[in-house]
Amino acid sequence: MKRKMTKIVSLILLISLFLLQGCALTTPETSHLVKVGDDGRTLTAELKASTDDGYTWQYLFDNKIFAETSSNFTNNIFSNTYGSTYTYVANDVGTANFYLILVQNDDYQNAKVFNYVLEAGNDNKISIEKEGNFVLGSDVNLYNKVVGK
């Protein structure tokens, strides 16, 4: 009986060690994903930020073509990762720039910007084109919009 109990305790310790060392549940993550829903009419942005590394996300549209329909926030206490998911629909026909801004330790000058060009057609279907990445401080107009100047 004692030998069986030792094996069980050893197994529990090994599993605990695995979870604490490298499992996705405990590893801080900073990432983003922008996608169009299966119906082609909804846009979803999934943002994750490692609070251990001081990351936060901000987002900005350059016009009012898209409207937020829902948002969901999660906080993974095991990995110190804060997550947020936003869903949008098109109000109008046209093109909009969607900026995802990754800020580390409130350093807006060196924040990373991920730019997506979104197009909404007559049938409210949405298409995405990734335009590129740049540093927020390199675009004075966008920088002023983000920091409120």
ZIRA-V621229 format. One record per residue. N is the residue number from 1. RES is the residue in one small letter. NEAR is the number of other ideal C-beta (glycine too) atoms within 12 Angstrom. D_FIRST is the distance of its C-alpha to the first C-alpha in Angstrom with 1 decimal. Layout:
# ZIRA-V621229
((N RES NEAR D_FIRST) (N RES NEAR D_FIRST))
This chain:
# ZIRA-V621229
((1 m 7 0.0) (2 k 8 3.8) (3 r 9 5.4) (4 k 10 5.2) (5 m 11 6.3) (6 t 12 8.7) (7 k 13 10.0) (8 i 14 10.7) (9 v 14 12.4) (10 s 14 14.3) (11 l 14 15.5) (12 i 14 16.7) (13 l 14 18.5) (14 l 14 20.1) (15 i 14 21.4) (16 s 16 22.7) (17 l 14 24.4) (18 f 16 26.0) (19 l 17 27.3) (20 l 15 28.7) (21 q 13 30.3) (22 g 12 32.2) (23 c 16 31.4) (24 a 16 34.6) (25 l 18 33.3) (26 t 21 33.5) (27 t 22 36.4) (28 p 24 39.8) (29 e 27 42.3) (30 t 27 46.1) (31 s 23 47.7) (32 h 32 50.1) (33 l 22 50.9) (34 v 33 54.1) (35 k 22 54.4) (36 v 29 56.5) (37 g 22 54.9) (38 d 10 54.9) (39 d 15 58.0) (40 g 19 59.9) (41 r 22 61.0) (42 t 28 58.2) (43 l 38 57.3) (44 t 31 53.9) (45 a 38 53.0) (46 e 25 49.4) (47 l 32 49.2) (48 k 31 46.2) (49 a 34 46.6) (50 s 26 44.3) (51 t 22 44.8) (52 d 20 43.4) (53 d 21 46.4) (54 g 18 48.8) (55 y 30 49.8) (56 t 28 51.4) (57 w 35 53.2) (58 q 32 56.6) (59 y 36 58.7) (60 l 30 62.3) (61 f 32 64.6) (62 d 23 68.2) (63 n 20 69.6) (64 k 15 68.8) (65 i 25 68.3) (66 f 37 64.6) (67 a 21 63.1) (68 e 22 59.5) (69 t 19 58.0) (70 s 17 54.4) (71 s 18 52.1) (72 n 17 48.4) (73 f 17 46.6) (74 t 18 43.0) (75 n 16 41.3) (76 n 23 38.0) (77 i 14 36.6) (78 f 18 33.9) (79 s 26 36.5) (80 n 22 39.6) (81 t 30 41.5) (82 y 27 44.1) (83 g 30 45.2) (84 s 28 48.2) (85 t 27 49.5) (86 y 30 53.2) (87 t 25 55.0) (88 y 33 58.8) (89 v 25 61.6) (90 a 35 65.1) (91 n 20 67.9) (92 d 20 70.7) (93 v 18 71.7) (94 g 22 71.7) (95 t 23 69.8) (96 a 31 67.7) (97 n 29 66.0) (98 f 37 62.4) (99 y 36 61.3) (100 l 40 57.6) (101 i 37 57.7) (102 l 32 54.7) (103 v 29 55.3) (104 q 24 53.3) (105 n 17 53.6) (106 d 14 56.8) (107 d 20 58.7) (108 y 27 60.9) (109 q 20 63.3) (110 n 18 60.6) (111 a 33 58.7) (112 k 28 58.0) (113 v 34 59.8) (114 f 31 58.8) (115 n 30 61.8) (116 y 34 61.7) (117 v 24 64.9) (118 l 38 64.5) (119 e 27 67.1) (120 a 32 67.5) (121 g 18 69.7) (122 n 10 71.9) (123 d 13 69.1) (124 n 25 66.8) (125 k 21 64.7) (126 i 36 63.3) (127 s 23 63.2) (128 i 30 61.6) (129 e 17 62.8) (130 k 20 61.1) (131 e 21 64.0) (132 g 16 62.4) (133 n 19 60.9) (134 f 20 62.7) (135 v 23 62.5) (136 l 31 63.6) (137 g 21 66.1) (138 s 18 68.0) (139 d 25 69.2) (140 v 14 71.1) (141 n 16 71.7) (142 l 27 68.0) (143 y 26 67.0) (144 n 14 69.4) (145 k 21 68.1) (146 v 28 64.4) (147 v 21 65.1) (148 g 9 67.7) (149 k 10 70.9))
